[in-house]
Amino acid sequence: MTKRRKKGTSSAAAGARRPAPRRAHGRGGPNAEKKKIALLRRELNEARQQQAATADVLKVISRSTFDLQTVLDTLVESASRLCNADHAWLFQREGESFRWVSSFGHAAEVRARLRDYFKPLKVPVDRGSITGRVALEGSVVHVPDVLADPDYTWTGAQEIAGYRAALGAPLLRKGDVVGVIFVAKTAPQPFTAKQIELVTTFADQAVIAIENTRLLNELRDSLQQQTATADMLNVISRSTFDLQAVLDALVHSAAPLCAAECAFIFRLEWAGPL
């Protein structure tokens, strides 16, 4: 008698001998996945650092209502650190030129030399410097290597600081360039798009700080003038027949309000016929 083979026996045995399918990885295998995760972590850390720096600047702005210098110093330091730059400077416009107002650098000696170099200088609005070029164009100027730029002629500062890559962002108020933030590094390497965006953000914050200080100073001056006027009216009302007291009060109020060292009132003595 011929024995019948049970159905499915051979196929089941064959299936048991087949190797299990491998789990598919993304392109490049597990190493690519690790690199991707590392990149995401680095970007997350950078974003956190940028947010923390921005929050610190806003805190300084809120605390330093009338201390603009402290705000600007904090801005340039934050810009330098977050952009991995070796130098950061800030210039404010005065008429047709720019003057240095703040700087930060990792080398204290170089930083002091740059401060002494810039203090007596006025940076002109031309293409010879990054600051002047930003003022001309009213937009961000990025030069990966200033020594390879034929228009760059601001060699004095470059020789002191030794920078190669430079980035300038305008401080814009109603479309006008009222200042420039300049960051630079000694390596001839371009700044990243995120770093350029970050410096632009700091430039916007600098405009807010400068404008807030200007408005608060105007308000303070207005209140001083109103107080002085009220004091004068009180003196006049009390000294109806004492002209000298009124005139003394006038000069005493006029000098400080006009930032003058002294004030005088002269009366014309006319001896001729009326």
C-alpha positions as CSV (number, residue, x, y, z in Angstrom):
1,M,0.0,0.0,0.0
2,T,1.3,3.4,-0.9
3,K,1.4,5.9,1.9
4,R,-0.1,9.3,1.3
5,R,1.9,12.4,2.2
6,K,0.2,14.9,4.4
7,K,-0.7,18.1,2.6
8,G,1.4,21.1,3.6
9,T,4.2,19.1,5.2
10,S,6.9,19.9,2.6
11,S,5.9,23.6,2.3
12,A,5.9,24.1,6.0
13,A,9.3,22.6,6.4
14,A,10.6,24.8,3.5
15,G,9.2,27.9,5.1
16,A,10.9,27.1,8.4
17,R,14.2,27.0,6.6
18,R,13.8,30.4,5.0
19,P,15.9,33.3,6.6
20,A,13.9,36.1,8.2
21,P,13.7,39.3,6.2
22,R,16.1,42.0,7.4
23,R,14.6,45.2,8.7
24,A,15.1,48.0,6.2
25,H,17.1,51.1,7.3
26,G,17.0,54.5,5.7
27,R,19.5,55.4,3.0
28,G,23.0,54.9,4.3
29,G,22.1,52.5,7.0
30,P,22.4,53.0,10.8
31,N,25.4,55.4,10.5
32,A,23.3,57.8,8.5
33,E,20.5,57.7,11.1
34,K,23.0,58.5,13.8
35,K,24.4,61.4,11.9
36,K,20.9,62.7,11.3
37,I,20.1,62.5,15.0
38,A,23.3,64.3,15.9
39,L,22.5,67.0,13.5
40,L,19.0,67.5,14.9
41,R,20.5,67.6,18.4
42,R,23.0,70.2,17.4
43,E,20.3,72.4,15.7
44,L,18.1,72.1,18.8
45,N,21.0,73.2,21.1
46,E,21.7,76.1,18.8
47,A,18.0,77.1,18.8
48,R,18.0,77.0,22.6
49,Q,21.1,79.1,22.9
50,Q,19.7,81.7,20.5
51,Q,16.4,81.8,22.4
52,A,18.3,82.2,25.7
53,A,20.5,85.0,24.3
54,T,17.5,86.8,22.9
55,A,15.7,86.5,26.2
56,D,18.7,87.9,28.0
57,V,18.9,90.9,25.7
58,L,15.2,91.6,26.2
59,K,15.7,91.5,30.0
60,V,18.6,93.9,29.8
61,I,16.5,96.3,27.6
62,S,13.7,96.2,30.1
63,R,16.0,96.7,33.1
64,S,18.3,99.3,31.6
65,T,15.7,101.9,30.6
66,F,18.1,104.8,30.5
67,D,21.4,102.9,30.2
68,L,21.7,102.4,26.4
69,Q,25.4,101.5,26.6
70,T,24.7,98.4,28.7
71,V,22.1,97.2,26.2
72,L,24.5,97.7,23.2
73,D,27.4,96.0,25.0
74,T,25.1,93.0,25.7
75,L,24.0,92.8,22.1
76,V,27.5,92.8,20.6
77,E,28.7,90.2,23.1
78,S,25.7,87.9,22.3
79,A,26.2,88.3,18.6
80,S,29.9,87.4,18.8
81,R,29.4,84.3,21.0
82,L,26.4,82.9,19.1
83,C,28.0,83.4,15.7
84,N,31.3,81.9,16.8
85,A,32.9,85.2,15.8
86,D,36.1,86.7,17.2
87,H,35.0,90.3,17.1
88,A,31.7,92.2,17.1
89,W,31.3,96.0,16.9
90,L,28.4,98.4,16.8
91,F,28.4,101.8,15.1
92,Q,25.8,104.6,15.3
93,R,25.2,107.2,12.6
94,E,26.2,110.8,13.2
95,G,25.3,112.9,10.1
96,E,27.1,111.5,7.1
97,S,29.4,109.1,9.0
98,F,29.4,106.5,11.7
99,R,31.0,106.4,15.1
100,W,32.1,103.4,17.2
101,V,30.0,102.9,20.3
102,S,30.5,99.3,21.4
103,S,32.7,96.3,20.8
104,F,33.4,92.7,22.1
105,G,36.3,90.4,21.4
106,H,37.8,87.4,23.0
107,A,41.3,88.9,23.2
108,A,41.2,91.7,25.7
109,E,44.4,93.4,24.4
110,V,43.2,93.4,20.8
111,R,39.9,94.7,22.0
112,A,41.5,97.6,23.8
113,R,43.6,98.5,20.7
114,L,40.5,98.5,18.5
115,R,38.7,100.8,20.9
116,D,41.6,103.2,20.9
117,Y,41.7,103.0,17.1
118,F,38.1,103.6,16.5
119,K,37.4,106.4,19.1
120,P,38.8,109.3,17.1
121,L,37.6,108.0,13.7
122,K,34.5,108.6,11.7
123,V,33.6,105.7,9.4
124,P,32.5,107.2,6.0
125,V,29.6,105.9,4.0
126,D,31.5,104.2,1.1
127,R,32.4,100.7,-0.1
128,G,35.8,100.8,1.6
129,S,34.4,99.3,4.8
130,I,31.7,96.8,5.7
131,T,29.9,99.4,7.8
132,G,30.0,102.0,5.0
133,R,28.8,99.4,2.5
134,V,25.9,98.4,4.7
135,A,24.9,102.1,5.0
136,L,25.0,102.5,1.2
137,E,23.0,99.4,0.4
138,G,20.7,99.4,3.4
139,S,20.9,95.7,3.7
140,V,23.1,92.9,5.1
141,V,26.7,92.7,3.6
142,H,28.5,89.4,3.8
143,V,32.2,89.0,2.8
144,P,33.8,85.6,3.4
145,D,37.3,87.1,3.0
146,V,37.9,90.8,3.2
147,L,41.5,90.3,1.9
148,A,40.1,88.9,-1.3
149,D,37.6,91.8,-1.7
150,P,39.0,94.5,-4.1
151,D,36.7,97.2,-2.7
152,Y,37.7,96.7,0.9
153,T,40.2,99.4,2.0
154,W,39.6,99.6,5.8
155,T,43.0,97.9,6.5
156,G,43.8,99.6,9.8
157,A,41.2,97.7,11.8
158,Q,41.9,94.5,9.9
159,E,45.6,94.5,10.7
160,I,44.9,95.0,14.4
161,A,42.1,92.3,14.7
162,G,43.4,89.9,12.0
163,Y,39.8,89.1,10.8
164,R,39.0,87.7,7.4
165,A,35.3,86.9,7.2
166,A,33.0,89.8,7.9
167,L,29.3,90.4,8.2
168,G,27.4,93.7,8.6
169,A,23.7,94.2,9.4
170,P,21.9,97.5,9.3
171,L,20.0,99.1,12.2
172,L,16.9,100.4,10.3
173,R,14.5,103.0,11.6
174,K,11.8,104.0,9.1
175,G,13.9,102.8,6.3
176,D,17.0,104.8,7.3
177,V,20.2,103.2,8.5
178,V,20.9,104.6,12.0
179,G,23.6,102.1,12.9
180,V,25.4,98.9,11.9
181,I,26.3,95.7,13.7
182,F,29.6,94.2,12.5
183,V,30.8,90.7,13.3
184,A,34.0,89.1,12.1
185,K,36.2,86.0,12.5
186,T,39.8,85.3,11.8
187,A,39.1,82.3,9.5
188,P,38.2,83.1,5.9
189,Q,34.9,81.1,6.2
190,P,31.4,82.3,5.4
191,F,28.8,82.8,8.1
192,T,25.8,80.4,8.0
193,A,22.3,81.5,7.0
194,K,21.2,81.1,10.6
195,Q,24.1,83.2,11.9
196,I,23.2,86.0,9.4
197,E,19.6,85.8,10.5
198,L,20.6,86.0,14.2
199,V,22.8,89.1,13.6
200,T,19.8,90.7,11.8
201,T,17.6,90.0,14.8
202,F,20.1,91.6,17.1
203,A,20.2,94.7,14.9
204,D,16.5,95.0,15.2
205,Q,16.7,94.7,19.0
206,A,19.4,97.4,19.0
207,V,17.0,99.8,17.1
208,I,14.3,99.1,19.7
209,A,16.7,99.9,22.5
210,I,18.0,103.1,20.8
211,E,14.4,104.2,20.1
212,N,13.2,103.5,23.6
213,T,16.0,105.4,25.1
214,R,15.4,108.4,22.8
215,L,11.7,108.5,23.6
216,L,12.3,108.2,27.3
217,N,14.9,110.9,27.2
218,E,12.5,113.2,25.4
219,L,9.8,112.4,27.9
220,R,12.2,113.2,30.8
221,D,13.2,116.5,29.2
222,S,9.6,117.4,28.6
223,L,8.7,116.7,32.3
224,Q,11.7,118.8,33.4
225,Q,10.5,121.7,31.3
226,Q,7.0,121.4,32.6
227,T,8.2,121.3,36.1
228,A,10.4,124.3,35.6
229,T,7.6,126.2,34.0
230,A,5.3,125.4,37.0
231,D,8.0,126.5,39.4
232,M,8.3,129.8,37.5
233,L,4.6,130.5,37.7
234,N,4.6,129.8,41.4
235,V,7.5,132.2,41.9
236,I,5.7,134.9,39.8
237,S,2.5,134.4,41.7
238,R,4.2,134.7,45.1
239,S,6.6,137.5,44.2
240,T,4.2,140.1,42.7
241,F,6.3,143.0,43.7
242,D,9.7,141.3,43.9
243,L,11.1,141.4,40.3
244,Q,14.6,140.3,41.4
245,A,13.3,137.0,42.8
246,V,11.5,136.3,39.5
247,L,14.5,137.0,37.4
248,D,16.8,134.9,39.7
249,A,14.4,132.0,39.4
250,L,14.4,132.3,35.6
251,V,18.1,132.1,35.2
252,H,18.4,129.3,37.8
253,S,15.9,127.2,35.7
254,A,17.2,128.2,32.3
255,A,20.8,127.0,32.9
256,P,20.1,123.3,33.7
257,L,17.4,122.9,31.1
258,C,19.7,124.2,28.4
259,A,22.7,122.2,29.7
260,A,24.5,125.5,30.2
261,E,27.1,126.3,32.8
262,C,25.7,129.7,33.5
263,A,22.8,132.1,32.5
264,F,22.4,135.8,32.6
265,I,19.6,138.4,32.2
266,F,20.4,141.9,31.1
267,R,18.1,144.9,31.3
268,L,18.4,147.9,29.0
269,E,18.7,151.2,30.9
270,W,17.5,154.0,28.6
271,A,18.4,157.5,29.7
272,G,16.9,159.2,26.6
273,P,13.5,160.7,26.1
274,L,10.5,158.4,26.0
